[in-house]
């Protein structure tokens, strides 16, 4: 018997279609972002201005960091 040519069962390889669907899901969620301001203690997430403040100081965040924090704030009590 020769070596097996089959791929290993149970290993999922992401396809371009699957990756595109995932990205589309993120775009949909960001579009549904609230327009008011979320405040919890010193933290304030201004969805309309896309700014984060801690106390009276603006917090500079990368785009991905802002998206993650705004997703959590928008779903406060459910996350």
N, C-alpha and C positions, 0 to 999 in steps of 0.2 A: 504494500500500500504506500502511496506517495503522501506528501504533506497535504494537509487540508487547505483548500483555497478559499473556504468560506470565511466571512467576517465573524467575529465573536457575537454570539447572541446576547441581547440585552444592552448593547451599546447603541445609544441614539446619537446620530450625527445630525446636527441642525442643518436644515435646508434653507435656501435663500427665501423660499415662501414663508417658512416659519419665522425667520428673523424679521421679514417685512411685516408680518402680522403683529409681532410683538411691538415693533416700532410704531405701527399704526395705533395700537392700543394706548401707548404712552402719549401720542399726540392727542388722542381723543380725551384722555383724562386731563391733560394740561388745559385743553380748551374749555373744560367744564369747571375750571377754577373759580372759586367765589370772588366777588368784587369788594367785599367788606374787609375789615381788619380783624385779625385774630389776636387777642391779648391774653396772656397767661403769665401772671407775675410781672417780671421785668421784660419778658419776651413779647415782641409785637411783630406780626407778619402782616404787612400791608400788601394785599394781593393786587390791588389796582396799580400801585406804583412798583410792585415787585421788589420791595425792600424789606430787610430784616433789621430790627433795632433791638438792642439790649439796654434797657434803661434809657438814657438819652443819647447813646452812641449807635451809629449805623454799623452794621456788621457786614463786611465785604465777603461775598460768597461766590464761588464758581457757579456756572449755570446748573450743573448736576447737583451740587450741594443745595442750591435754592429749591430746585424741583423736589428733592427728597424731603426737605424740611416743610415745604408748602403742602405736599401730599399728606404728610403726617398731621399738620395743623388743620387742614381742611377736613380731615376725618377724625378729629379729636373725639374721644369717647368710644370710637369704634376700632382704633388701632391698638 
